[in-house]
Amino acid sequence: MGRDKMELPSLALCGVFAVLALAVTLLTGGVYRQCVERSDENYVCRAALSYVTNQLRRGDRAVAVSVTDFEGHTALKIAQEEGYELLLYCSGGQFRELYAAVDGGFSPADGDALFPMEELAVRREGALLDLTLTGTGGETYSASVALRCGEAAA
């Protein structure tokens, strides 16, 4: 009989511990989910910004890089081999890339969607390009790229 009295508080203590452990797990699940979502968006925006800066460095030749309007979307135009250009822009909630013939009559929807992204903003001052990407969650990421082979085209 003495042993039965000892088991009841032990079982109650184990039950309380199990309930508290379950409550803590359920409460922290939401926090973990938010951290993962923010981390994913941060990764996508930084990868897109890295991609743009690397494309600019790759295409950095005298008057090969310009900022243009592509049917209402701000676009970076990088001249490629004779008669072709690379356009980088945001359209339809996606960061897009279009490699096409100059004056090929393409629309923004024709580009390849690379990353989910709301907006690309570019400000140019001589050979310095200030890039700002706005992610799907509204967060902005910026970088500056100095063109080394002469100023950007008009």
Contacts in CASP RR format, 6 or more apart in sequence:
PFRMAT RR
TARGET T0000
AUTHOR 0000-0000-0000
METHOD contacts of the structure
MODEL  1
MGRDKMELPSLALCGVFAVLALAVTLLTGGVYRQCVERSDENYVCRAALS
YVTNQLRRGDRAVAVSVTDFEGHTALKIAQEEGYELLLYCSGGQFRELYA
AVDGGFSPADGDALFPMEELAVRREGALLDLTLTGTGGETYSASVALRCG
EAAA
41 135 0 8 1.000
41 136 0 8 1.000
41 137 0 8 1.000
41 139 0 8 1.000
42 139 0 8 1.000
44 115 0 8 1.000
44 116 0 8 1.000
44 117 0 8 1.000
44 135 0 8 1.000
45 115 0 8 1.000
45 117 0 8 1.000
45 133 0 8 1.000
45 135 0 8 1.000
45 139 0 8 1.000
45 141 0 8 1.000
46 141 0 8 1.000
47 115 0 8 1.000
48 95 0 8 1.000
48 114 0 8 1.000
48 115 0 8 1.000
48 117 0 8 1.000
48 133 0 8 1.000
48 141 0 8 1.000
49 131 0 8 1.000
49 133 0 8 1.000
49 141 0 8 1.000
49 142 0 8 1.000
49 143 0 8 1.000
51 114 0 8 1.000
51 115 0 8 1.000
52 76 0 8 1.000
52 88 0 8 1.000
52 120 0 8 1.000
52 131 0 8 1.000
52 133 0 8 1.000
52 143 0 8 1.000
53 131 0 8 1.000
53 143 0 8 1.000
53 145 0 8 1.000
55 76 0 8 1.000
55 78 0 8 1.000
55 86 0 8 1.000
55 88 0 8 1.000
56 65 0 8 1.000
56 76 0 8 1.000
56 78 0 8 1.000
56 129 0 8 1.000
56 145 0 8 1.000
56 147 0 8 1.000
57 145 0 8 1.000
58 78 0 8 1.000
59 65 0 8 1.000
59 78 0 8 1.000
59 79 0 8 1.000
60 147 0 8 1.000
60 148 0 8 1.000
60 149 0 8 1.000
61 79 0 8 1.000
61 149 0 8 1.000
62 149 0 8 1.000
62 150 0 8 1.000
63 79 0 8 1.000
63 150 0 8 1.000
63 151 0 8 1.000
63 152 0 8 1.000
63 153 0 8 1.000
64 78 0 8 1.000
64 79 0 8 1.000
64 149 0 8 1.000
64 153 0 8 1.000
65 76 0 8 1.000
65 77 0 8 1.000
65 78 0 8 1.000
65 79 0 8 1.000
65 129 0 8 1.000
65 147 0 8 1.000
65 152 0 8 1.000
65 153 0 8 1.000
66 76 0 8 1.000
66 77 0 8 1.000
66 152 0 8 1.000
66 153 0 8 1.000
66 154 0 8 1.000
67 74 0 8 1.000
67 75 0 8 1.000
67 76 0 8 1.000
67 77 0 8 1.000
67 122 0 8 1.000
67 124 0 8 1.000
67 129 0 8 1.000
67 152 0 8 1.000
68 74 0 8 1.000
68 75 0 8 1.000
68 76 0 8 1.000
68 77 0 8 1.000
68 87 0 8 1.000
69 75 0 8 1.000
70 77 0 8 1.000
70 87 0 8 1.000
70 89 0 8 1.000
70 108 0 8 1.000
71 107 0 8 1.000
71 108 0 8 1.000
72 108 0 8 1.000
73 89 0 8 1.000
73 90 0 8 1.000
73 91 0 8 1.000
73 108 0 8 1.000
73 120 0 8 1.000
74 89 0 8 1.000
74 90 0 8 1.000
74 119 0 8 1.000
74 120 0 8 1.000
74 121 0 8 1.000
74 122 0 8 1.000
75 87 0 8 1.000
75 88 0 8 1.000
75 89 0 8 1.000
75 120 0 8 1.000
76 87 0 8 1.000
76 88 0 8 1.000
76 89 0 8 1.000
76 120 0 8 1.000
76 122 0 8 1.000
76 129 0 8 1.000
77 85 0 8 1.000
77 86 0 8 1.000
77 87 0 8 1.000
78 85 0 8 1.000
78 86 0 8 1.000
78 87 0 8 1.000
78 88 0 8 1.000
79 85 0 8 1.000
79 153 0 8 1.000
80 86 0 8 1.000
80 99 0 8 1.000
83 101 0 8 1.000
83 102 0 8 1.000
84 99 0 8 1.000
84 100 0 8 1.000
84 101 0 8 1.000
84 102 0 8 1.000
85 99 0 8 1.000
85 100 0 8 1.000
85 101 0 8 1.000
85 102 0 8 1.000
86 97 0 8 1.000
86 98 0 8 1.000
86 99 0 8 1.000
87 96 0 8 1.000
87 97 0 8 1.000
87 98 0 8 1.000
87 99 0 8 1.000
87 100 0 8 1.000
87 111 0 8 1.000
88 95 0 8 1.000
88 96 0 8 1.000
88 97 0 8 1.000
88 120 0 8 1.000
89 95 0 8 1.000
89 96 0 8 1.000
89 98 0 8 1.000
89 108 0 8 1.000
89 120 0 8 1.000
90 96 0 8 1.000
90 117 0 8 1.000
90 118 0 8 1.000
90 119 0 8 1.000
90 120 0 8 1.000
90 133 0 8 1.000
91 108 0 8 1.000
91 109 0 8 1.000
91 111 0 8 1.000
92 108 0 8 1.000
93 116 0 8 1.000
93 117 0 8 1.000
93 118 0 8 1.000
93 136 0 8 1.000
94 113 0 8 1.000
94 114 0 8 1.000
94 115 0 8 1.000
94 116 0 8 1.000
94 117 0 8 1.000
95 113 0 8 1.000
95 114 0 8 1.000
95 115 0 8 1.000
95 116 0 8 1.000
95 117 0 8 1.000
95 120 0 8 1.000
95 133 0 8 1.000
96 108 0 8 1.000
96 111 0 8 1.000
96 112 0 8 1.000
96 113 0 8 1.000
96 114 0 8 1.000
97 111 0 8 1.000
97 112 0 8 1.000
97 114 0 8 1.000
98 106 0 8 1.000
98 108 0 8 1.000
98 110 0 8 1.000
98 111 0 8 1.000
98 112 0 8 1.000
100 106 0 8 1.000
100 110 0 8 1.000
116 135 0 8 1.000
116 136 0 8 1.000
117 133 0 8 1.000
117 134 0 8 1.000
117 135 0 8 1.000
117 136 0 8 1.000
118 134 0 8 1.000
118 135 0 8 1.000
118 136 0 8 1.000
118 137 0 8 1.000
118 138 0 8 1.000
119 132 0 8 1.000
119 133 0 8 1.000
119 134 0 8 1.000
119 135 0 8 1.000
120 131 0 8 1.000
120 132 0 8 1.000
120 133 0 8 1.000
120 134 0 8 1.000
121 131 0 8 1.000
121 132 0 8 1.000
121 133 0 8 1.000
121 134 0 8 1.000
122 129 0 8 1.000
122 130 0 8 1.000
122 131 0 8 1.000
122 132 0 8 1.000
123 129 0 8 1.000
123 130 0 8 1.000
123 132 0 8 1.000
124 130 0 8 1.000
124 152 0 8 1.000
126 151 0 8 1.000
126 152 0 8 1.000
127 146 0 8 1.000
127 147 0 8 1.000
127 148 0 8 1.000
127 150 0 8 1.000
127 151 0 8 1.000
127 152 0 8 1.000
128 144 0 8 1.000
128 145 0 8 1.000
128 146 0 8 1.000
128 147 0 8 1.000
129 144 0 8 1.000
129 145 0 8 1.000
129 146 0 8 1.000
129 147 0 8 1.000
129 152 0 8 1.000
130 142 0 8 1.000
130 143 0 8 1.000
130 144 0 8 1.000
131 142 0 8 1.000
131 143 0 8 1.000
131 144 0 8 1.000
131 145 0 8 1.000
132 140 0 8 1.000
132 141 0 8 1.000
132 142 0 8 1.000
133 140 0 8 1.000
133 141 0 8 1.000
133 142 0 8 1.000
134 140 0 8 1.000
135 141 0 8 1.000
END
